[in-house]
Amino acid sequence: MNSKIKLKPCPFCGGEAYLGESWENTKSVQCSICGCGTRHFLNKLDAIETWNKRINVPENSSKK
C-alpha cells in the first residue's frame, strides 16, 4: 500500500486534515479548522482510511 496517502478535506467544513499522534502512541486524523476527527487507532493507515472513507450522496437526493 502507498505509504504517502493523501488526506481528503474535512467532510463538514472543507478544512485541511492532518494525522496526529497521542502521547499513548495512537493515531487519529483531525480537521485543522473545525476539529472533527476519527477515533484513535494503533495503525496510522487505519486512521487515514477511516477519514478518507466517504458515502457518495447524489446532489438531487433531498427528502420530500
C-alpha positions in Angstrom: 0.0 0.0 0.0 1.2 3.5 -0.8 2.9 5.0 2.3 2.0 8.5 1.3 -1.8 8.5 1.2 -3.3 12.0 0.7 -5.9 13.0 3.2 -9.2 14.3 1.9 -10.6 17.6 3.1 -12.9 17.7 6.1 -16.4 16.4 5.0 -18.1 19.0 7.2 -16.2 22.3 6.6 -13.7 21.5 3.9 -10.7 22.2 6.1 -7.3 20.7 5.7 -6.8 17.4 7.7 -3.7 16.2 9.5 -2.5 13.0 11.0 -1.9 13.3 14.8 -0.3 11.1 17.3 -1.3 10.9 21.0 1.1 10.5 24.0 -0.1 6.9 24.0 1.3 6.4 20.5 -2.2 6.1 18.9 -3.0 7.9 15.6 -6.0 9.9 14.5 -6.9 12.3 11.7 -8.4 15.7 12.6 -9.6 18.8 10.8 -7.4 21.8 11.3 -10.4 24.1 11.2 -13.4 22.6 13.0 -11.6 19.9 15.0 -13.7 16.9 14.0 -11.8 13.7 13.7 -11.5 9.9 13.7 -11.2 7.8 16.8 -7.7 6.8 17.8 -6.1 3.8 16.1 -2.9 1.8 16.7 -2.1 1.9 13.0 -1.9 5.2 11.0 -3.2 3.6 7.8 -6.4 2.6 9.7 -6.9 6.2 10.8 -6.3 7.6 7.2 -8.5 5.0 5.6 -11.3 5.8 8.0 -11.0 9.5 7.4 -11.0 9.1 3.7 -14.0 6.8 3.6 -17.0 8.7 2.2 -20.5 7.9 1.3 -21.5 9.3 -2.1 -24.8 11.0 -1.9 -26.3 12.3 -5.2 -26.9 16.1 -5.1 -30.6 15.7 -6.0 -31.4 13.3 -3.2 -33.4 15.7 -1.0 -36.1 14.0 1.2 -39.6 15.0 0.3 
